[in-house]
């Protein structure tokens, strides 16, 4: 049977080599090949089917996830997959599960905070999944502020044990994924108390459930915290609640790499630098940025393909309506998101490099770049996750009414993505951290201390405060140097203005609180500059493939100029550009949209997503949307019978005016 | 038992008379009393319980809605409620159901488009719910563009019947609420074909199901279109799919108020002006604006109360953490939304007046204000629904992690609200309609035709093009005249700039398409001006109650100045204000936040929502959040057993390394 491809004509319009773009997107030929192979492996295995997720009740849904997780592990063993391949497999299974926390938080916590002996004892068990662990930090009454945690771990020198206890309701551990129903162990964060003194929050390995029959151990109350946003989505995960009633653990289950408690109950700090913790944060946030580009590109892929399939209004001469992707309003909303997907991909790639660099420096006891790297990753985490959450919803709206159907894939993608704005640092709190770093950088400018890394441009602050943008024609806005200088000037000027306003306050903390809204705006400006500059740097590399670099240049310019338009107020109020220049930039942006239009479908094909991974009838590779939407509808349980359950009790008495006597 | 009120101290801070504010919010003492009584009636009736909605499977959920709808109707009859009271009751039941479409679309369509005889025949049946109807317009392949509909109604003069037919898959009716499982009848929109000629889209009353056993009539295929966004949410509604295979209906079931087909098959237009249709659109969109203020105020109520309960970081001297509502970043995000809730309430009230005015004029054959009223309501529908959808999600984020739990009420509120951005006119399409009207208004300025209603300010365009904002101190931004002139200048200048750019195009339609992004921005500016000016007008009325007017003035200024900051780029690029003035406005905004802070909780209390209607643990009136969150968690079906279903099949084999032989 000939395969339908309703998007064939779109694909034939592409002016670049899609296969080469796939390599660029994947990061390397090697990465592409693994992703390509593993994603097909998952897609072709009926055990990983996910299109029925929205219709399952909570219990069925959860059991189904347990099955998939076990099946995935079985396949990983059978096929002797490498760690990299195994991780890709879990990624393409595309269902939040306890394994995410086991591999992503429990094991790294032990590796990062455990002593060598502790690692030798616990890691082999965890690697084989003979124990399953989670990461129990947040509490019912305490989220971002780790110092506010209430759970206690009191040392009992008599028995050489810690007593883990939940003194209040609000101290109940709350949210940890994998905790509610699956984990046998947890890394629990609790206030260390020894000899009557509180030494702050430390990590402890605590067994929660019997390895024989999975029942909770004495003193442990554990359960699921209930339904979360969306159909399917994170309801496949057993985010949990946990209370301790004087649970005793051996002293050697405190994670002792950084701090120790001796047999006598003395608290001792090791000589391991505490900054190592920041190295881990750089790592985790780098993966979040990379996830942002995945989620965003999925949504953009769906919206782009369906915008090419869908027709509305404005019939041509042949009576066929216009493809909605041809409308400028659609392009104006969609193409900046397409550009953002690529931008976030490249900045994520760069963050991977940054992490390697920081790690190497830390090993050589060089902490000089750490604060900047920390601020930069915090800011990029905030920027990319906020933008991605908004973009997924925008893509849903760009699909019109049908985007509201679960079969579009977009509702679940949104619901499953949005927590990224809150976890691992609330996005606004993170922007304030960036702002603190920026204010410090500005305040040290006179001192001869040279700003490094992504704040290096602040070293040219005198120039940037008075530079004038020299764009005179729309085409001038295609020059990387013009774009870069405008973004640098805007960011530098906003930071300096904040610093000047701060200086008017007698109490710096009060000033910081009062000006926090402006400070977050300065942080956003700084972070957008980073993304723009890393995209531009990427384009200075050698990028093979017919037309590939040209397309990326177009996308880079769209990313920058759409931001410039959106934040026109910043650029104008700081005098970084003039109104006339803003208007020229906007003219240029419009003409870039026309250039990207014929390549749009090919540019989302380059993400190389299988229909399984996309999980969207609207985003199908073959564009055969309507027959499939129709087919999907009939699968709803409500269509099991043509006369609905409840007709006799609740509809018929209504129609027959017999309600008065009906029992409802 | 003493009732807990964790928010008592917040309430005691209020500087105004909350009871009087409740009247202002409700619109009148009469409206307040009805809302208050009916909302308590619903809240106290266990049959209307809704806190278990997220956990129900689709079939259970739907059946439960049928039960509630029948119960509601029973109560309406038993209590002999007036139409107004009945409508409030359905509102407070707060669950999308087939009755929404029956009362809100089916009956109005017959009233609006049916002849007197048709109304006499069908309305009594509908009023008693002896038949249940829906509104079948959109098709699988056709949404906003009504002219693109494919369903046909071909007149057969031999039998004096219309043959209703779905010629293609894409012509299947798709989306109509109440269609899938409940409706016995529908108003179906189809292309009228008689004597071989296509007379465009008309409405027809078609019976779909037998009144005896509810089975679909011959030639009719009907079903549900499947799961939609969110838990509970619109999944309580049977949005349906419908196909006709040559279904015959008597000629007199064509709605013939505006057009008729004679016994001979002749198409005749009546002398009823077609503009009447626009009157109906003004009505429907006015209700949508009013719904926007309801949805927004619910979200704001939840976020405000929980922001006062929740504490994070920055402990005071007493060791208690700071209430998050005291953070400027929180205020900066939350208070503009609080102000928007009030702003939308008042503009909705004004739209109600506008509808009455338009109706009276139409009855007197005065069509002069209709285009302006139509553009105005289209724009306000777009503005308020987009802002509300975004605001609900922002409120969810403002509640931190717990906002992601279904028990917060916010996920469902979001999912149930967002379709408002798409139905009754996609928001971007509507903005383009507004833009068309604005361009027409500008082009007629020289012709002596005076712009009316909300575009009256355009009549002072010469002044507005060169006026200078005279704000010199932050306090100047408290003057209504200063605010109004800045918003008028911005809007007029953006429209004029668009008109000038349009004039450069030889082909106006091409120009309109090319500049559509700018045109929608001009529309937004115009609509924001309307909301601001109606808020200001409201404050010129006599508003009794201690401190009530003062609070509303603060909110009005917050609404205007937060918009001014957000759209600074518009104000600066058009030269409507200077950078210095923008900065002063922002300073003023910050100080307004401090003024609203002590009144915030009381300002959301004034919405007078019951805990039942709010449906949020985080937004509870008594602020007793954490114990209730904890309690809710245990209700999840996953907590039925402490060892989860699936342990033996999928977890134990993993832990015991027996996966190789497991059947998964």
Interface residues (C-beta under 8 A of the other chain):
Chain A: X47 X54 X55 X56 X57 X58 X59 X62 X63 X66 X67 X69 X70 X71 X73 X74 X77 X78 X128 X129 X130 X131 X132 X138 X140 X141 X142 X143 X144 X145 X148 X169 X170 X172 X175 X180 X181 X182 X184 X211 X213 X214 X215 X216 X222 X223 X224 X225 X226 X227 X228 X229 X230 X231 X234 X238 X241 X311 X312 X313 X315 X321 X327 X328 X329 X332 X333 X393 X396 X397 X400 X401 X404 X405 X406 X407 X411 X415 X418 X419 X421 X422 X423 X426 X427 X428 X432 X513 X514 X515 X516 X517 X518 X520 X565 X567 X568 X569 X570 X571 X572 X573 X574 X575 X579 X582 X583 X586 X590 X626 X627 X629 X630 X632 X633 X634 X635 X636 X637 X638 X639 X640 X642 X643 X644 X645 X646 X647 X649 X650 X651 X652 X653 X654 X655 X657 X659 X660 X662 X664
Chain B: X47 X54 X55 X56 X57 X58 X59 X62 X63 X66 X67 X69 X70 X71 X73 X74 X77 X78 X128 X129 X130 X131 X132 X138 X140 X141 X142 X143 X144 X145 X148 X169 X170 X172 X175 X180 X181 X182 X184 X211 X213 X214 X215 X216 X222 X223 X224 X225 X226 X227 X228 X229 X230 X231 X234 X238 X241 X311 X312 X313 X315 X321 X327 X328 X329 X332 X333 X393 X396 X397 X400 X401 X404 X405 X406 X407 X411 X415 X418 X419 X421 X422 X423 X426 X427 X428 X432 X513 X514 X515 X516 X517 X518 X520 X565 X567 X568 X569 X570 X571 X572 X573 X574 X575 X579 X582 X583 X586 X590 X626 X627 X629 X630 X632 X633 X634 X635 X636 X637 X638 X639 X640 X642 X643 X644 X645 X646 X647 X649 X650 X651 X652 X653 X654 X655 X657 X659 X660 X662 X664
